[in-house]
Amino acid sequence: MNNKGGRTLIIRYVLSLMAIALMGEMSSLFGDRSIIYPPAAALVVGLIIADRRPWTVSLRSAPWLLTVAAIAGTALELWLHDYPVTAMASAFAIAVAILIVGRATLFPVIATCLLPIVLHSPSLVYPVAVLTVSTLCVALSQFAVAMGGRSAASQSSQRHHRLTASRLRHWMIIGVGLLPIIAVAEYSHLTALIAPPLMVVFVTLCQPGNRLRRQPRRIIVTTALTATCGTMGRIIFFDRMSLPLYIALTITVALALMAMKLTHLTMPPLAAVSIIPFVIPAASASFPLLAVIGESYLILCSRIDVRRIVLARPLLSRAA
């Protein structure tokens, strides 16, 4: 990497951490924890740090897709508070519909929709926070592109988000894979098992042609490291050392980015895992272990050859 490229990369990291710090400062200023938006870490990695966007999405429409998902998730938590599994299944279906209608593969939409239900936090401030933070991330992304340090193009292909019968069955199978761990986590009160960023990792791995599915150990190790960074940030930096929230969040995400650099795995939702302990009411040292268990189950599901199931013809049509 030449000197100019190195300086540009440093600036992109600084811009990303600035976005996280501003989010933490807004949360402290208004005294509302729902302003802390974990998928913001995924957005800064995907839109600012990564050389190319990992998602197919128009930058102008991204904040609106995320905001609609946030409104839907908040509404489901208000209406179906006593039926969390039904609410989460509905949230997943709505998030997929948003992606299909928006012709996008912006998978943080799924985490955004699920978050209020998983955390049982139907705050009306949450959609406003999502719109504000995502708009900030998009603005910083455009600034990074203007500097010439990253490409405005996306890595994704149009064929991956066109609606076909095969694609619809694919999404249904993904949803079926999520249901068992959602039920176990909800009825055992182990929220960390279904941290929304873990579900985004699962959805990402299930996409046709995704090569990361062949690297389960690296994903699990990186999940453990980023989850540990989040636990340290919440318990040590914020609770025990009483650092301001914006500083604790910034240090935590910086450590998570270093961990991802160490494992050579730049996967946006894994950065978001590090912020989850800051939004869980009672942070626990067991979060990394539970996150790894949840991720291991989801990786196992993703390694099933879904394409054969989706593309296989029914037995009757074969006989004909």
Solvent accessible surface area in square Angstrom, and as a share of the most:
residue,aa,sasa,rsa
1,M,179,0.80
2,N,107,0.55
3,N,121,0.62
4,K,139,0.59
5,G,27,0.26
6,G,20,0.19
7,R,145,0.53
8,T,16,0.09
9,L,32,0.16
10,I,111,0.56
11,I,71,0.36
12,R,9,0.03
13,Y,54,0.21
14,V,75,0.43
15,L,15,0.07
16,S,0,0.00
17,L,39,0.19
18,M,93,0.41
19,A,2,0.01
20,I,0,0.00
21,A,21,0.17
22,L,83,0.41
23,M,1,0.00
24,G,0,0.00
25,E,74,0.33
26,M,47,0.21
27,S,5,0.03
28,S,58,0.38
29,L,130,0.65
30,F,140,0.58
31,G,69,0.66
32,D,36,0.19
33,R,98,0.36
34,S,19,0.12
35,I,10,0.05
36,I,2,0.01
37,Y,0,0.00
38,P,0,0.00
39,P,2,0.01
40,A,1,0.01
41,A,0,0.00
42,A,3,0.02
43,L,1,0.01
44,V,0,0.00
45,V,1,0.01
46,G,0,0.00
47,L,1,0.00
48,I,0,0.00
49,I,10,0.05
50,A,19,0.15
51,D,96,0.50
52,R,104,0.38
53,R,23,0.08
54,P,39,0.24
55,W,9,0.03
56,T,16,0.09
57,V,11,0.06
58,S,63,0.41
59,L,26,0.13
60,R,206,0.75
61,S,39,0.25
62,A,1,0.00
63,P,9,0.05
64,W,151,0.53
65,L,22,0.11
66,L,1,0.00
67,T,12,0.07
68,V,78,0.45
69,A,0,0.00
70,A,0,0.00
71,I,95,0.48
72,A,18,0.14
73,G,0,0.00
74,T,5,0.03
75,A,20,0.16
76,L,16,0.08
77,E,2,0.01
78,L,93,0.46
79,W,192,0.67
80,L,47,0.23
81,H,97,0.43
82,D,112,0.58
83,Y,139,0.53
84,P,19,0.12
85,V,32,0.18
86,T,75,0.43
87,A,0,0.00
88,M,0,0.00
89,A,40,0.31
90,S,34,0.22
91,A,0,0.00
92,F,16,0.07
93,A,59,0.46
94,I,62,0.32
95,A,0,0.00
96,V,10,0.06
97,A,48,0.37
98,I,19,0.10
99,L,4,0.02
100,I,35,0.18
101,V,126,0.73
102,G,33,0.31
103,R,124,0.45
104,A,3,0.03
105,T,8,0.04
106,L,0,0.00
107,F,12,0.05
108,P,2,0.01
109,V,0,0.00
110,I,0,0.00
111,A,3,0.02
112,T,0,0.00
113,C,0,0.00
114,L,1,0.00
115,L,4,0.02
116,P,4,0.02
117,I,0,0.00
118,V,4,0.03
119,L,29,0.15
120,H,77,0.34
121,S,40,0.26
122,P,48,0.30
123,S,26,0.17
124,L,133,0.66
125,V,61,0.35
126,Y,9,0.04
127,P,16,0.10
128,V,94,0.54
129,A,5,0.04
130,V,0,0.00
131,L,52,0.26
132,T,60,0.35
133,V,1,0.00
134,S,1,0.01
135,T,66,0.38
136,L,46,0.23
137,C,0,0.00
138,V,12,0.07
139,A,52,0.40
140,L,23,0.12
141,S,0,0.00
142,Q,89,0.39
143,F,101,0.42
144,A,0,0.00
145,V,44,0.25
146,A,85,0.66
147,M,56,0.25
148,G,65,0.62
149,G,19,0.19
150,R,17,0.06
151,S,44,0.28
152,A,55,0.42
153,A,45,0.35
154,S,28,0.18
155,Q,120,0.53
156,S,35,0.22
157,S,43,0.28
158,Q,97,0.43
159,R,152,0.55
160,H,34,0.15
161,H,14,0.06
162,R,127,0.46
163,L,101,0.50
164,T,73,0.43
165,A,68,0.53
166,S,32,0.20
167,R,20,0.07
168,L,84,0.42
169,R,111,0.40
170,H,6,0.03
171,W,17,0.06
172,M,122,0.55
173,I,51,0.26
174,I,2,0.01
175,G,15,0.15
176,V,99,0.57
177,G,14,0.14
178,L,2,0.01
179,L,72,0.36
180,P,66,0.41
181,I,12,0.06
182,I,3,0.01
183,A,33,0.26
184,V,88,0.51
185,A,2,0.01
186,E,25,0.11
187,Y,157,0.60
188,S,50,0.32
189,H,156,0.70
190,L,69,0.34
191,T,41,0.24
192,A,7,0.05
193,L,12,0.06
194,I,3,0.01
195,A,1,0.01
196,P,1,0.01
197,P,2,0.01
198,L,0,0.00
199,M,0,0.00
200,V,3,0.02
201,V,0,0.00
202,F,4,0.02
203,V,0,0.00
204,T,26,0.15
205,L,0,0.00
206,C,5,0.03
207,Q,15,0.06
208,P,24,0.15
209,G,57,0.55
210,N,34,0.17
211,R,180,0.66
212,L,44,0.22
213,R,57,0.21
214,R,191,0.70
215,Q,59,0.26
216,P,34,0.21
217,R,204,0.74
218,R,98,0.36
219,I,0,0.00
220,I,47,0.24
221,V,76,0.44
222,T,0,0.00
223,T,0,0.00
224,A,32,0.25
225,L,62,0.31
226,T,0,0.00
227,A,0,0.00
228,T,54,0.31
229,C,15,0.09
230,G,0,0.00
231,T,12,0.07
232,M,73,0.32
233,G,0,0.00
234,R,22,0.08
235,I,34,0.17
236,I,66,0.34
237,F,31,0.13
238,F,47,0.19
239,D,70,0.36
240,R,184,0.67
241,M,108,0.48
242,S,88,0.57
243,L,44,0.22
244,P,64,0.40
245,L,10,0.05
246,Y,83,0.31
247,I,56,0.29
248,A,0,0.00
249,L,0,0.00
250,T,30,0.17
251,I,60,0.30
252,T,0,0.00
253,V,0,0.00
254,A,27,0.21
255,L,52,0.26
256,A,0,0.00
257,L,11,0.06
258,M,128,0.57
259,A,10,0.08
260,M,5,0.02
261,K,119,0.50
262,L,133,0.66
263,T,20,0.12
264,H,148,0.66
265,L,6,0.03
266,T,80,0.47
267,M,4,0.02
268,P,12,0.08
269,P,6,0.04
270,L,0,0.00
271,A,0,0.00
272,A,2,0.01
273,V,0,0.00
274,S,0,0.00
275,I,0,0.00
276,I,3,0.01
277,P,3,0.02
278,F,0,0.00
279,V,16,0.09
280,I,24,0.12
281,P,111,0.70
282,A,80,0.62
283,A,28,0.22
284,S,55,0.35
285,A,80,0.62
286,S,46,0.30
287,F,6,0.03
288,P,21,0.14
289,L,114,0.57
290,L,29,0.15
291,A,0,0.00
292,V,30,0.17
293,I,85,0.43
294,G,0,0.00
295,E,0,0.00
296,S,40,0.26
297,Y,65,0.25
298,L,1,0.00
299,I,6,0.03
300,L,121,0.60
301,C,22,0.13
302,S,1,0.01
303,R,126,0.46
304,I,97,0.49
305,D,69,0.36
306,V,14,0.08
307,R,120,0.44
308,R,184,0.67
309,I,99,0.50
310,V,4,0.03
311,L,103,0.51
312,A,50,0.39
313,R,179,0.65
314,P,95,0.59
315,L,141,0.70
316,L,154,0.77
317,S,59,0.38
318,R,147,0.54
319,A,91,0.70
320,A,121,0.94
